[in-house]
Amino acid sequence: FGNLVIVDHGKGFYSLYGNNESIWVREGDQLKAGDQLGTVGNSGGHTGPGVYFEVRHESKPLNPMEWVTITN
């Protein structure tokens, strides 16, 4: 995952953001939708920049596409 940010959304829901070049948030920060967590990189050992994104409820991984809105 490289440089990893885990966001606790409450009620057992978490989102994970990996491969970050830099991380701009710290444990305990109060976040709101749209806040930037850092910059995309390749810290996870990939050959190019990209972000790893995962959603979990408790320890169970969920389909992340059910949690994002893609706009043009």
MOPAC internal coordinates of N, CA, C and O (Angstrom, degrees):
PM7 1SCF
backbone

  N    0.0000 0     0.00 0     0.00 0    0    0    0
  C    1.4575 1     0.00 0     0.00 0    1    0    0
  C    1.5225 1   112.07 1     0.00 0    2    1    0
  O    1.2310 1   119.80 1   163.59 1    3    2    1
  N    1.3065 1   117.98 1   -16.41 1    3    2    1
  C    1.4563 1   120.23 1  -176.59 1    5    3    2
  C    1.5156 1   110.47 1    64.28 1    6    5    3
  O    1.2310 1   120.24 1    39.42 1    7    6    5
  N    1.3210 1   117.15 1  -140.58 1    7    6    5
  C    1.4667 1   121.75 1   176.81 1    9    7    6
  C    1.5215 1   108.09 1   -72.20 1   10    9    7
  O    1.2310 1   120.58 1   -63.22 1   11   10    9
  N    1.3225 1   116.50 1   116.78 1   11   10    9
  C    1.4616 1   122.71 1  -169.46 1   13   11   10
  C    1.5214 1   111.38 1  -117.04 1   14   13   11
  O    1.2310 1   120.90 1   -42.89 1   15   14   13
  N    1.3441 1   115.88 1   137.11 1   15   14   13
  C    1.4628 1   122.81 1   171.79 1   17   15   14
  C    1.5204 1   107.06 1  -116.48 1   18   17   15
  O    1.2310 1   120.41 1   -49.69 1   19   18   17
  N    1.3335 1   116.81 1   130.31 1   19   18   17
  C    1.4607 1   122.14 1   175.06 1   21   19   18
  C    1.5198 1   107.18 1  -115.73 1   22   21   19
  O    1.2310 1   120.78 1   -56.44 1   23   22   21
  N    1.3365 1   116.11 1   123.56 1   23   22   21
  C    1.4612 1   121.86 1   179.85 1   25   23   22
  C    1.5221 1   108.14 1  -106.73 1   26   25   23
  O    1.2310 1   120.83 1   -55.20 1   27   26   25
  N    1.3287 1   116.01 1   124.80 1   27   26   25
  C    1.4646 1   122.86 1   177.14 1   29   27   26
  C    1.5201 1   107.69 1   -91.25 1   30   29   27
  O    1.2310 1   120.50 1   -66.78 1   31   30   29
  N    1.3322 1   116.65 1   113.22 1   31   30   29
  C    1.4609 1   122.09 1  -178.86 1   33   31   30
  C    1.5272 1   112.36 1   -92.08 1   34   33   31
  O    1.2310 1   119.92 1   179.47 1   35   34   33
  N    1.3176 1   117.75 1    -0.53 1   35   34   33
  C    1.4560 1   121.97 1  -178.25 1   37   35   34
  C    1.5228 1   111.58 1    87.84 1   38   37   35
  O    1.2310 1   121.06 1   -15.70 1   39   38   37
  N    1.3195 1   115.58 1   164.30 1   39   38   37
  C    1.4702 1   123.43 1   178.92 1   41   39   38
  C    1.5248 1   112.15 1    54.07 1   42   41   39
  O    1.2310 1   120.46 1  -149.24 1   43   42   41
  N    1.3281 1   116.73 1    30.76 1   43   42   41
  C    1.4570 1   121.49 1   176.00 1   45   43   42
  C    1.5122 1   115.62 1    83.98 1   46   45   43
  O    1.2310 1   119.41 1  -175.03 1   47   46   45
  N    1.3327 1   118.74 1     4.97 1   47   46   45
  C    1.4671 1   122.09 1  -179.70 1   49   47   46
  C    1.5278 1   110.41 1   -96.58 1   50   49   47
  O    1.2310 1   121.27 1   -44.73 1   51   50   49
  N    1.3408 1   115.18 1   135.27 1   51   50   49
  C    1.4557 1   122.45 1   179.57 1   53   51   50
  C    1.5204 1   109.43 1  -135.98 1   54   53   51
  O    1.2310 1   120.29 1   -33.26 1   55   54   53
  N    1.3192 1   117.06 1   146.74 1   55   54   53
  C    1.4611 1   120.60 1   169.10 1   57   55   54
  C    1.5252 1   107.68 1  -121.42 1   58   57   55
  O    1.2310 1   121.42 1   -37.23 1   59   58   57
  N    1.3226 1   114.90 1   142.77 1   59   58   57
  C    1.4551 1   122.21 1  -177.62 1   61   59   58
  C    1.5214 1   109.14 1  -119.28 1   62   61   59
  O    1.2310 1   120.76 1   -44.05 1   63   62   61
  N    1.3281 1   116.15 1   135.95 1   63   62   61
  C    1.4596 1   123.10 1  -179.22 1   65   63   62
  C    1.5234 1   107.31 1  -129.62 1   66   65   63
  O    1.2310 1   120.44 1   -66.56 1   67   66   65
  N    1.3246 1   116.77 1   113.44 1   67   66   65
  C    1.4549 1   120.72 1  -175.34 1   69   67   66
  C    1.5176 1   113.05 1  -118.14 1   70   69   67
  O    1.2310 1   121.33 1    -5.93 1   71   70   69
  N    1.3254 1   115.06 1   174.07 1   71   70   69
  C    1.4668 1   125.58 1   179.54 1   73   71   70
  C    1.5261 1   112.34 1    69.36 1   74   73   71
  O    1.2310 1   119.89 1  -155.73 1   75   74   73
  N    1.3205 1   117.81 1    24.27 1   75   74   73
  C    1.4658 1   121.57 1  -178.42 1   77   75   74
  C    1.5246 1   111.50 1   -70.74 1   78   77   75
  O    1.2310 1   120.91 1   -38.93 1   79   78   77
  N    1.3235 1   115.86 1   141.07 1   79   78   77
  C    1.4627 1   121.44 1   172.79 1   81   79   78
  C    1.5269 1   109.58 1   -74.06 1   82   81   79
  O    1.2310 1   121.06 1   135.95 1   83   82   81
  N    1.3346 1   115.57 1   -44.05 1   83   82   81
  C    1.4627 1   120.94 1   177.26 1   85   83   82
  C    1.5212 1   108.54 1  -140.60 1   86   85   83
  O    1.2310 1   121.09 1   -24.36 1   87   86   85
  N    1.3174 1   115.52 1   155.64 1   87   86   85
  C    1.4669 1   122.00 1   179.22 1   89   87   86
  C    1.5217 1   107.61 1  -120.90 1   90   89   87
  O    1.2310 1   120.98 1   -53.22 1   91   90   89
  N    1.3338 1   115.73 1   126.78 1   91   90   89
  C    1.4643 1   121.48 1  -176.02 1   93   91   90
  C    1.5203 1   113.51 1  -103.22 1   94   93   91
  O    1.2310 1   119.56 1   176.82 1   95   94   93
  N    1.3202 1   118.44 1    -3.18 1   95   94   93
  C    1.4609 1   121.36 1  -178.69 1   97   95   94
  C    1.5228 1   109.12 1  -114.29 1   98   97   95
  O    1.2310 1   121.50 1   -19.52 1   99   98   97
  N    1.3100 1   114.73 1   160.48 1   99   98   97
  C    1.4607 1   121.17 1   179.99 1  101   99   98
  C    1.5209 1   109.29 1  -128.24 1  102  101   99
  O    1.2310 1   120.99 1   -21.27 1  103  102  101
  N    1.3156 1   115.71 1   158.73 1  103  102  101
  C    1.4577 1   121.28 1   177.37 1  105  103  102
  C    1.5255 1   109.61 1   -54.30 1  106  105  103
  O    1.2310 1   121.14 1   -48.10 1  107  106  105
  N    1.3333 1   115.42 1   131.90 1  107  106  105
  C    1.4568 1   121.18 1   179.54 1  109  107  106
  C    1.5154 1   114.44 1    95.30 1  110  109  107
  O    1.2310 1   119.63 1   166.82 1  111  110  109
  N    1.3447 1   118.30 1   -13.18 1  111  110  109
  C    1.4671 1   120.48 1   177.48 1  113  111  110
  C    1.5235 1   110.00 1   -60.80 1  114  113  111
  O    1.2310 1   120.51 1   -39.97 1  115  114  113
  N    1.3202 1   116.63 1   140.03 1  115  114  113
  C    1.4658 1   122.12 1   174.15 1  117  115  114
  C    1.5232 1   107.52 1   -89.98 1  118  117  115
  O    1.2310 1   120.53 1   -61.44 1  119  118  117
  N    1.3220 1   116.59 1   118.56 1  119  118  117
  C    1.4606 1   121.64 1  -176.31 1  121  119  118
  C    1.5144 1   110.63 1  -107.93 1  122  121  119
  O    1.2310 1   121.35 1   -23.72 1  123  122  121
  N    1.3299 1   115.02 1   156.28 1  123  122  121
  C    1.4645 1   120.66 1   173.82 1  125  123  122
  C    1.5240 1   107.94 1  -131.87 1  126  125  123
  O    1.2310 1   120.25 1   -17.98 1  127  126  125
  N    1.3150 1   117.14 1   162.02 1  127  126  125
  C    1.4621 1   121.58 1  -179.00 1  129  127  126
  C    1.5227 1   109.94 1   -53.23 1  130  129  127
  O    1.2310 1   120.77 1   -46.55 1  131  130  129
  N    1.3081 1   116.14 1   133.45 1  131  130  129
  C    1.4591 1   121.67 1   178.33 1  133  131  130
  C    1.5154 1   114.68 1    94.94 1  134  133  131
  O    1.2310 1   119.75 1   167.49 1  135  134  133
  N    1.3347 1   118.08 1   -12.51 1  135  134  133
  C    1.4654 1   119.97 1   177.81 1  137  135  134
  C    1.5265 1   110.12 1   -62.91 1  138  137  135
  O    1.2310 1   120.48 1   -40.06 1  139  138  137
  N    1.3235 1   116.70 1   139.94 1  139  138  137
  C    1.4558 1   120.92 1   175.55 1  141  139  138
  C    1.5204 1   109.05 1   -84.88 1  142  141  139
  O    1.2310 1   121.08 1   -46.91 1  143  142  141
  N    1.3249 1   115.55 1   133.09 1  143  142  141
  C    1.4584 1   121.60 1  -178.06 1  145  143  142
  C    1.5211 1   112.29 1   -93.15 1  146  145  143
  O    1.2310 1   120.69 1   156.30 1  147  146  145
  N    1.3383 1   116.28 1   -23.70 1  147  146  145
  C    1.4557 1   121.26 1  -177.76 1  149  147  146
  C    1.5096 1   109.45 1   169.55 1  150  149  147
  O    1.2310 1   121.21 1    24.44 1  151  150  149
  N    1.3349 1   115.30 1  -155.56 1  151  150  149
  C    1.4607 1   120.30 1   178.52 1  153  151  150
  C    1.5240 1   109.56 1  -120.26 1  154  153  151
  O    1.2310 1   121.30 1   -34.06 1  155  154  153
  N    1.3286 1   115.12 1   145.94 1  155  154  153
  C    1.4574 1   122.02 1  -179.99 1  157  155  154
  C    1.5206 1   109.33 1   -70.40 1  158  157  155
  O    1.2310 1   120.92 1   -37.88 1  159  158  157
  N    1.3135 1   115.85 1   142.12 1  159  158  157
  C    1.4543 1   120.02 1   178.37 1  161  159  158
  C    1.5097 1   111.11 1  -148.47 1  162  161  159
  O    1.2310 1   121.28 1    27.59 1  163  162  161
  N    1.3149 1   115.17 1  -152.41 1  163  162  161
  C    1.4559 1   120.87 1   175.12 1  165  163  162
  C    1.5173 1   109.67 1  -135.85 1  166  165  163
  O    1.2310 1   120.50 1  -139.22 1  167  166  165
  N    1.3178 1   116.65 1    40.78 1  167  166  165
  C    1.4550 1   121.56 1  -176.30 1  169  167  166
  C    1.5206 1   112.84 1   -69.41 1  170  169  167
  O    1.2310 1   120.00 1   167.24 1  171  170  169
  N    1.3266 1   117.61 1   -12.76 1  171  170  169
  C    1.4601 1   120.46 1   179.57 1  173  171  170
  C    1.5143 1   113.38 1   -87.34 1  174  173  171
  O    1.2310 1   120.20 1  -172.38 1  175  174  173
  N    1.3252 1   117.23 1     7.62 1  175  174  173
  C    1.4476 1   120.82 1   177.54 1  177  175  174
  C    1.5150 1   114.21 1    91.96 1  178  177  175
  O    1.2310 1   119.70 1  -171.12 1  179  178  177
  N    1.3273 1   118.18 1     8.88 1  179  178  177
  C    1.4612 1   121.28 1   177.30 1  181  179  178
  C    1.5260 1   109.83 1   -74.73 1  182  181  179
  O    1.2310 1   120.77 1   -18.14 1  183  182  181
  N    1.3232 1   116.13 1   161.86 1  183  182  181
  C    1.4633 1   119.94 1  -177.81 1  185  183  182
  C    1.5191 1   113.18 1   -79.67 1  186  185  183
  O    1.2310 1   119.85 1   164.66 1  187  186  185
  N    1.3226 1   117.88 1   -15.34 1  187  186  185
  C    1.4577 1   121.61 1   178.97 1  189  187  186
  C    1.5088 1   110.26 1  -144.29 1  190  189  187
  O    1.2310 1   120.35 1    -9.86 1  191  190  189
  N    1.3341 1   116.94 1   170.14 1  191  190  189
  C    1.4610 1   120.13 1  -178.79 1  193  191  190
  C    1.5237 1   111.96 1   -68.48 1  194  193  191
  O    1.2310 1   121.12 1   -30.73 1  195  194  193
  N    1.3015 1   115.47 1   149.27 1  195  194  193
  C    1.4612 1   122.68 1   177.74 1  197  195  194
  C    1.5102 1   108.69 1   177.36 1  198  197  195
  O    1.2310 1   120.58 1   -11.05 1  199  198  197
  N    1.3016 1   116.49 1   168.95 1  199  198  197
  C    1.4601 1   120.66 1  -179.92 1  201  199  198
  C    1.5238 1   109.21 1  -120.26 1  202  201  199
  O    1.2310 1   121.03 1   -40.55 1  203  202  201
  N    1.3120 1   115.64 1   139.45 1  203  202  201
  C    1.4583 1   121.78 1   171.97 1  205  203  202
  C    1.5195 1   105.98 1   -94.02 1  206  205  203
  O    1.2310 1   120.02 1   -50.82 1  207  206  205
  N    1.3398 1   117.57 1   129.18 1  207  206  205
  C    1.4650 1   121.90 1  -178.58 1  209  207  206
  C    1.5142 1   108.81 1  -130.65 1  210  209  207
  O    1.2310 1   120.68 1   -49.19 1  211  210  209
  N    1.3150 1   116.30 1   130.81 1  211  210  209
  C    1.4578 1   122.11 1   179.97 1  213  211  210
  C    1.5196 1   108.63 1  -143.34 1  214  213  211
  O    1.2310 1   120.63 1   -33.60 1  215  214  213
  N    1.3282 1   116.41 1   146.40 1  215  214  213
  C    1.4632 1   122.43 1   174.33 1  217  215  214
  C    1.5218 1   107.30 1  -121.88 1  218  217  215
  O    1.2310 1   120.86 1   -43.42 1  219  218  217
  N    1.3281 1   115.95 1   136.58 1  219  218  217
  C    1.4666 1   121.06 1   178.82 1  221  219  218
  C    1.5222 1   110.09 1  -132.47 1  222  221  219
  O    1.2310 1   121.64 1   -31.60 1  223  222  221
  N    1.3227 1   114.46 1   148.40 1  223  222  221
  C    1.4610 1   121.33 1   167.29 1  225  223  222
  C    1.5131 1   105.67 1  -118.09 1  226  225  223
  O    1.2310 1   121.24 1   -62.18 1  227  226  225
  N    1.3406 1   115.23 1   117.82 1  227  226  225
  C    1.4620 1   121.54 1  -168.94 1  229  227  226
  C    1.5317 1   106.17 1    56.25 1  230  229  227
  O    1.2310 1   119.05 1    60.09 1  231  230  229
  N    1.3150 1   119.43 1  -119.91 1  231  230  229
  C    1.4685 1   120.07 1   179.15 1  233  231  230
  C    1.5266 1   112.26 1  -104.28 1  234  233  231
  O    1.2310 1   119.98 1  -175.88 1  235  234  233
  N    1.3353 1   117.65 1     4.12 1  235  234  233
  C    1.4643 1   121.56 1  -175.57 1  237  235  234
  C    1.5292 1   111.04 1   -91.19 1  238  237  235
  O    1.2310 1   119.97 1   -56.62 1  239  238  237
  N    1.3501 1   117.66 1   123.38 1  239  238  237
  C    1.4644 1   119.53 1   175.80 1  241  239  238
  C    1.5247 1   110.91 1   -70.32 1  242  241  239
  O    1.2310 1   120.84 1   -37.78 1  243  242  241
  N    1.3319 1   116.01 1   142.22 1  243  242  241
  C    1.4605 1   123.01 1   178.58 1  245  243  242
  C    1.5234 1   109.20 1  -115.71 1  246  245  243
  O    1.2310 1   120.60 1   -17.83 1  247  246  245
  N    1.3243 1   116.47 1   162.17 1  247  246  245
  C    1.4611 1   121.13 1   177.26 1  249  247  246
  C    1.5286 1   108.68 1   -69.54 1  250  249  247
  O    1.2310 1   119.40 1   -67.22 1  251  250  249
  N    1.3389 1   118.76 1   112.78 1  251  250  249
  C    1.4687 1   119.87 1  -176.31 1  253  251  250
  C    1.5230 1   113.38 1   -65.83 1  254  253  251
  O    1.2310 1   119.62 1   156.53 1  255  254  253
  N    1.3318 1   118.33 1   -23.47 1  255  254  253
  C    1.4663 1   120.64 1  -179.43 1  257  255  254
  C    1.5277 1   111.84 1   -67.00 1  258  257  255
  O    1.2310 1   120.04 1   161.27 1  259  258  257
  N    1.3219 1   117.53 1   -18.73 1  259  258  257
  C    1.4622 1   120.94 1   176.59 1  261  259  258
  C    1.5241 1   111.79 1   -79.08 1  262  261  259
  O    1.2310 1   120.09 1   174.38 1  263  262  261
  N    1.3355 1   117.43 1    -5.62 1  263  262  261
  C    1.4611 1   122.05 1  -174.39 1  265  263  262
  C    1.5184 1   113.62 1  -117.38 1  266  265  263
  O    1.2310 1   119.83 1  -178.83 1  267  266  265
  N    1.3142 1   117.93 1     1.17 1  267  266  265
  C    1.4608 1   120.32 1  -178.43 1  269  267  266
  C    1.5192 1   110.60 1  -121.09 1  270  269  267
  O    1.2310 1   121.33 1   -26.84 1  271  270  269
  N    1.3102 1   115.07 1   153.16 1  271  270  269
  C    1.4560 1   122.22 1   172.48 1  273  271  270
  C    1.5197 1   107.06 1  -116.03 1  274  273  271
  O    1.2310 1   120.78 1   -55.24 1  275  274  273
  N    1.3127 1   116.11 1   124.76 1  275  274  273
  C    1.4609 1   120.86 1  -179.71 1  277  275  274
  C    1.5200 1   108.08 1  -103.05 1  278  277  275
  O    1.2310 1   121.02 1   -55.17 1  279  278  277
  N    1.3290 1   115.66 1   124.83 1  279  278  277
  C    1.4638 1   121.21 1   179.26 1  281  279  278
  C    1.5172 1   109.33 1  -122.13 1  282  281  279
  O    1.2310 1   120.99 1   -23.25 1  283  282  281
  N    1.3063 1   115.71 1   156.75 1  283  282  281
  C    1.4713 1   120.32 1   177.77 1  285  283  282
  C    1.5043 1   110.14 1   -97.35 1  286  285  283
  O    1.2310 1   120.10 1   180.00 1  287  286  285

